[in-house]
Amino acid sequence: MSISRSLQFLSGSGSGYELQMGRWSRRLAPHFIRFTELPGASQVLDVGCGTGSLSFCLADDPEVCGVHGIDLSPDYIAYAKQKNEDSRLTFQVGDACSLPFPDTSFDHALSMLVLQFVPRSDVALREMRRVTRRGGVIAAATWDSRGGLVAQRIILDTAAVLDPGANDFRARTCTRPLSRPGDLERAWRDAGLEDVVEGMLTIRMEFASFADFWAPAEGCDGPVAEYVRTLEPEMRATLREKVRQAYLDGDGEGARSYAAIAWVVKGKTP
């Protein structure tokens, strides 16, 4: 379990990531792929692949020749490899800011829900451009962490009322680079990419119960778990109860559905 200097994201286990974000990624991936409009018969790099949601979704297209997923977490890569039964898919541990590939190794390079956690995201983007052939698509998706993640805001806003320290954590979480309107488009243009298009995608996530909603917060993966782990047991219990009240929202226990918004961008290498 660690937070690398190359990635500001608490990582613990593949199964923990699946509970915290993998199920969201699987819902976003097909919408993101449609946005990129990748031509078929191509080799695609998935930067920050996590447990492989985007890679596996790309491989659903029989015209895709190969997908190479790379992630800084050995646990996430091991999880993806264990799930993989497709010879077109390859997963390896590696740093987005120092991709271990020669120039122009791939037809296209994608990154979903990771660049906002990379402190040197400009370096990661330059690396994506370096390993992509001329005319290839470079695309990314990042959460709208300020107003687009309802489930996360329920927890962070509740914590900020109870704990003065949570205000600073919420501020850092909600203002990450590349997570606000126009951030991705500016980064793509600054990187010298052409035909840049920014957009927005919305999905919904269902939770079977409050226990299902809260479980990732007690885990070892992602920003909310990173904060919750700093709390003493009494404060953690208080936060859990207040969040439970917000989740119930005057209604009975049971399923809930919350929207989530992602910013997306695509451009081509000159």
Secondary structure, DSSP 4 states (H G I P E B T S, - for coil): -EEETTEEEEE--HHHHIIIIIHHHHHHHHHHHHHHT--SS-EEEEET-TTSHHHHHHTTSTT--EEEEEES-HHHHHHHHHH---TTEEEEE-BTTB-SS-TT-BSEEEEES-GGG-TTHHHHHHHHHHTB-TT-EEEEEEE-TTTTBHHHHHHHHHHHHH-HHHHHHHHHHHT-TT-STTHHHHHHHHTT-EEEEEEEEEEEEEESSHHHHHGGGGSSSSHHHHHHTTS-HHHHHHHHHHHHHHHHTTS-SS-EEEEEEEEEEEEE--
